[in-house]
């Protein structure tokens, strides 16, 4: 069932080659451990090379940053209200002749919205010049909540002006990007299509890492949504009311741990606890924000270094039936004390805006590819199952 899905993904990998020769643009991904925020470093201001660190956000439409972090403000070109660029930006407005962008913060329960001027400058991506990078200037106070080294937010939404779309449009390459979020060290952010799904050549060769396809749902919403058919713990399906899964699952690069509607969380935690105690784990007091924690007891790490805990799977539609996204020990639990681990999921309440938001702890060390030529998402097995990770994954030279 999944074999056709896994083979099909490799066909799309070569589509970009027909548009530009082996086109691929690569940026680093760094994790700020205290805040659990993931960011990349981008050179703006082509002449002066002003590197800025920007939070990766799958919901932000237009990149925004504190422009005072740039070395030369005089090189910024103001975008006018009457330009086609301004008219195409969601949330646009005017200040006399200057285009404005209403900037929603990606952090916090209640988003704060302020307004900044829309500008353009050159940017450098994998040593290539992006001649007209459009972004917005933010006030210093807008950076509250971001890690100290961050200058703003890199927009990666499915909209018209996210960073990845500006790059693919400028260089005429297939509209796709991929993220490999590291649990530590430096991960990879790929824009465009190329052969980057290969396991490091430990034995003198290299093999394609298995990838699975599932359709993106309702991308016009501005979110990356996946249809969810079922949830499994240790191979057993949870007994859930179908309406709880109707909204699907939203992917987030700013939410640190997956948030579930209360009924979904309770069913997941109950099943996980039952299976965990059977393998020698003991329930322990909660550690905020986690409520279900365990003393590892007789449980141990397996040969791959993963914690021997129940596997959590999300069942989603594929081309030939249901496909499963499996989360193993390193992505299902988090260590809070030397011998105590907690279920790395959070109860989001009875009536949250979204029933499921998949957070970064679950996304770490997976290759995740968004292809807008097909509106499909491809996801790998956990790279830890292949004795590698996003931080040791080889970058394409």
N, C-alpha and C positions, 0 to 999 in steps of 0.2 A: 504493500500500500504506500509506504513512504519512499520506496525505492525510486519510483518515477519522479516524485517530488525532488528527491535529492539529486537525481541526474539532470533534471530540467534546469536547476539553478545555474549549472555550469555553462549552459548555452548562452545565457544572458551576459555572462562575464566577458564574452568576446565581442559583444555588440559595439561597445565603445571604441574598439580598435578600428572599426570601419569608419568611424567619425573622425578620430584623430589617432595618430600612431601611438599605441600603448598609453593612452592618456590616463594619467593618474596624478592626483595632487594630494599631498600628505602633510598633516599637521600633528603635533604631539598632543597627548591628553595627560594631564597631571591631576592627581587627587590631593586635595588639601584635607589631611586627615582630621584635624580638629572640627571642621565644619562639614565634612563628607561632601564637599563641593568639587565638581570636576570642571576643569577649565583647559583652554588651549591658549597658545601664544601666537599672536598674529602681528606681522610687521605692517603698520600703516604709515603713511607719509613716505612715499617711495624714495625721495631724495635723502631725507634725514634718517630713515629707518628707525621708526619709533615702535619698539615691541610693546604690546599691551597684552595683559592676561585677561581673558574673557570667559565668563561662566557659560558652559554649554546648556542651552535651554531649548527643548523641543516644542515649546509653546510660543516663544517670542517670534514675532513676524519680522521685525527690522532690528538689526544690531544697534545697540545704544551703549555709549561709554562717556566717561568724563574726558572731554576733548582737551582739557588742560594737561592731561598726561602725554599729549603729543608734543614733539619738539618744535613744530612750527605751525601755529594756528593760521598764519597768513596764506598757507597753501590750500586751505579748505575752500571748496567751492559751494556756495549756498545754492540749494535747489529752490527754484521759484514755484509759486503757487500754481501758475498756469501751465507748468510743464507736465508732459505725459507721465513722467516719473512720479511726481507728487500725486497726481490723480489716481495712480495705480496703488499707492500705499494705503493699506487699511488703517483707519484711525487718523487720516490726514486732516490737517487744518491749515489756517493761514494767519500770519502775523504781518500785515501789510503785503509785501511781495514775497515773503519768505515762507517756504513750506514748513509745517510743523507736524510732529508725530507724537501722539499720545502714548506714553510709555508705561505699560503695566509691569509692576514688579513681579518676578517669578517666585518670590519668597513670601512667606507669611500666609496666615489664614485669610486675612482681608487684604486683597491686593491694593496697593497705592498707585494711583495714576497721576503722573505729571506730564508736562509737555516740553519738548525740546526741538531745536531747529534741525532740519534734515540737511545734511551736507554730503559732499563727495570728495574722495581723495584716492590716490593710488594705494594699493596694498600688494604685498608680496606673498605668494602661495607657492611653496616648493620651488623657490627661485624664479618663478614666473610672475610677471607684472599683471595685476588686475587693474586696468586703467581707470575704471570708474566704479569704485566701491561705494555704495550708498549706505549711510548709517545716520544715526541721530546723536546729538550732543546732549548729555545728561548733566544735571547739577550734582555737586559733590554729595549733597544729602541723599541723593538717590542710591548711593552705594551702601547705605546702611543695611546690614544683614549679610553682605558679601564678605568673603575672606579678605583680609587686609591687602593682599597682593593683587586683588582683582580691580580692573578699571571699568568694568561694565559687563554686558551680556551679549553673547553671540547668538543671534536669532537663527533657529533651525526648524521653524514650523513648516507645514506644507503649503504656506502662502506664496505670494508673488515675489517677495523681496528678502527671503532668508538668505543667509550667507551662501549655503550650498547651491542655491538656484542662481545666484549672481555669478558664481564661478562656472557652473556648467553652461550657462547662457553665453558668457563672455568667451569661453574656449570651445564652444560648440561640441560639447560632449554629452553623453547620455545622462539624463537627469537622475542621478542616484548618489547616495553617500552611505558610508558605513562607519560604525563606531565600535571600538574595542576598549571598553572601560577597564582600567587596571585596578586590581585590588591593592597594588602598591607599585612603585616605580612609574614608568612612563608608558602609556597606551598609545593607540593610533586612531586618527580621524582621517578617513579616506574620502575624497570627493571625486566622482567620476568612476568609470568602470575599468577594471584591469584584473589581472590574475593575482589576487591577494589572499585567496582562500587555500593556502598551502601550509602544511605542517612543516616545521623546521627539519632539515635533512639529518636526523640523528644517525641514520644508518646508510648514509651515502646517497640517498635519494629523497624524494619528497612526495607526499600523497595529498590529494585534496581532502580538506577537512569536511566531514559530512555537513550538509546544509539542508534545511527544510523550509518550504515555502508556505505562507498563509496570506490571504488577502488583507490589505488595509481597509478599514471600515470607515465610511463617511469622512473622507479627508477634508471635505468642505467645512467641517466643524472647526478646523484649525488645530486639531489634535491628532495624535497617532493612536488610533483605536484598533483593537483586535477583537474579533468575534470570539466569544468563549462558549463552548458547548458543555464543558464539564470540568471538574477539578478532582484530582486523585491524590491520595496520600498512601504511600506504600503500596500502590497498585489498586487500591480500593476507591471507588468513586464516592464522593460526598453526596449525601442526600440533601439536595437544595431545591427550593421553589424555583421553577424556570424563570420567573420574572426577575429574580436576583441577578441573573446573568445577561439579561436583555441588553443592558447598556454596554456590555463588553468590558475590556480592560484598556485603560489608558497607559501609555508608556511615558515615563518621566525621567529626566536626567537631573532633576533638582530635589526630588523627594528621596530621602535616604533609604527608607524601608517601605516595602509594599504595604499599602493601606487598604483594608477590606471593610465593607459594610459589616455591621455587628453580627448578623446572622451567618454570613459567610465565614467571618473570623471564628466564631464560636464552633462551627462545624469543623473547620480546619484544625483548630487547636485541640478539640476533643479527640479527633481521629489521630492526630499526631501524638498526643499524650498517651493514648492507648497503645500505639505501636512502639513508642519510645520506651515505655515501662517494660514491655515484653522483652526488650533486648538489654535490660539491665540498667536503665537510667532511672533516676529518682527525681520526683518533683521537688522543686526548690522555690523559695520566695521570689517574687517578681523583682525586676530591676527596671525602673522607668527608662524608656517608654514601653518596655516589654512586660507582659503580664504572665506569660507561660515560660518558665525557666526550669532547668534540670541540672542535677549533679550527674556528671558523666558516668560515675560508678564503674561498672564493668565494661562499658562501651569503650571502643578504642578506634584509632585511625586505621583505615585499610591500607593496602599496599600503595595506593595512589596518593595517600596523604589526606584523603577526604574523611571527614568525620562519619562514623558508621551510624547515621541517623536516617529515618524514613525519607524517601524521595517524594517531593511534591511535584505534580505535573498539571499543566493546563492543557485541556483538550480544545483544539481549534479546527476550523474547516481547512481541508487541503483539497487538491484536485482529485484525489481518489479516495476521499473519506476523511475521517478524523486524523489529525496529526497531534503529537504531544510535545510540549516544551517542558523538558525535565530540569528541575532544580535539585542539585545534590547538596551534601552537607555544608560546603563552604558558602553556599548561597541561601540555605534555608535557616541556618542558625548563626548566632554571633556570640563570641566569647565575652563575658562580662567579668569573670573571675577565673582564677587558675583552673578550677575544675568545674565551673558553672557556665553553661551555655543557655541561650534563650532563643526561642522561636523568633526569627527576624521578620515578623509581620506585626502590623499595628492595627488595633481596632479603631475604625474611623467613625463609629457612631451609627445610629439607626437610619438616619436620613442624610447621608453625605451627598455631595454633588455628583460624584462618580462612585459606583459600587466597588470598583477595583482600580487602583493606581499602582502599577508595577514600578517599584523604586530601584535605585542604583545598586543596592546590595545584591539584589537578585540579578541584575544585568551584568555585573562584573565578570570578566573573563569569558564572555561570549562574544562572538563576532555577530553583529546585527547590521543587516543591509536593508536600506530603504530604496526601492526602485520605482520611480515615478513614471517610467515608460510602460510599466505593467501594473502599477499600483499594488505591488506585492512586497511583503517583507520576508527576508530570508534570515534564519537564525541558525547558528551552529550548535553542535553539542558544546557542553562546557569544555573549554580548552584544557582544563585541568585533567580531563579524562584522556587527553593526548599528551600528557607529560609536558605541557607548555602553559602559557598564560598570556594575557594581553601585554604584559610588560616584557615578556621574552619573545613575543611574536616578532618575526623579522620584518623590518620595514623594507619597502621596495626601493632600490637605488635608482 
